Amino acid sequence: MLVTNLLALALASLAVAETQHDARANIGGTLYRQDNFRGESRRLEEGRCISLTGPLRDEVRSIRVSPRSDCYLYFQENCRGGPRRQERSNNRIRFTRVRSARCVRDR
């Protein structure tokens, strides 16, 4: 009986770990309101356009880009208006007026 319970617990733990890994695998990048990846943040799912609201709108100061991803920062909502490509993490973005963003798996 004890062996059966331990086996069930081990399988359940494995399933939870895989689900968490899959969730992290879909994150293309993270935007931050302050330099050096600090302050308010917003995760960007792969392939999804995010229009920014609240404290990050027009106030993006740094971005952490996931491996094998490229992120595009836009000056207008709905991923329009001259994207700036971010191929790697940037701890101090010089153009802060960002209203939407999208990350895609590139490499």
GIMOCOR-V746607 format. One record per residue. RES is the residue in one small letter. OMEGA is omega in radians with two decimals (NA if undefined). NEAR is the number of other C-alpha atoms within 12 Angstrom. Layout:
BEGIN
RES&OMEGA&NEAR, RES&OMEGA&NEAR
END
This chain:
BEGIN
m&-3.13&7, l&3.13&8, v&3.12&9, t&3.12&10, n&3.12&11, l&3.11&12, l&3.12&13, a&3.12&14, l&3.12&14, a&3.12&14, l&3.11&14, a&3.11&14, s&3.12&14, l&3.13&14, a&3.11&14, v&3.14&14, a&3.11&14, e&3.13&14, t&3.12&14, q&3.11&14, h&3.12&13, d&3.14&14, a&3.12&16, r&-3.11&19, a&-3.12&21, n&3.14&25, i&-3.13&30, g&-3.13&38, g&3.10&40, t&3.08&42, l&3.13&48, y&-3.13&34, r&-3.13&31, q&3.04&27, d&3.04&23, n&3.02&21, f&-3.12&25, r&3.08&21, g&3.12&19, e&-3.12&23, s&3.10&27, r&3.08&32, r&-3.14&31, l&3.09&36, e&3.11&28, e&3.02&30, g&-3.08&21, r&3.06&22, c&3.12&26, i&2.99&32, s&-3.04&25, l&3.06&31, t&3.07&21, g&-2.98&15, p&3.14&20, l&-3.12&30, r&-3.12&28, d&-3.09&28, e&3.12&31, v&-3.08&40, r&3.11&32, s&-3.13&34, i&3.03&45, r&-3.10&35, v&3.14&36, s&3.08&30, p&3.13&23, r&3.10&21, s&2.93&29, d&3.10&33, c&3.13&40, y&3.13&40, l&-3.04&44, y&-3.13&31, f&3.12&25, q&3.08&24, e&3.06&23, n&3.07&22, c&3.05&25, r&3.00&20, g&2.98&17, g&-3.10&18, p&2.98&25, r&-3.09&26, r&3.07&23, q&-3.12&33, e&-3.12&24, r&3.14&25, s&-3.10&28, n&-3.07&28, n&3.09&22, r&3.14&23, i&-3.09&28, r&3.10&17, f&-3.00&21, t&-3.09&25, r&-3.13&27, v&-3.14&39, r&3.06&33, s&-3.09&35, a&3.08&46, r&3.04&39, c&3.12&39, v&3.07&29, r&-3.03&24, d&-3.02&19, r&NA&11
END
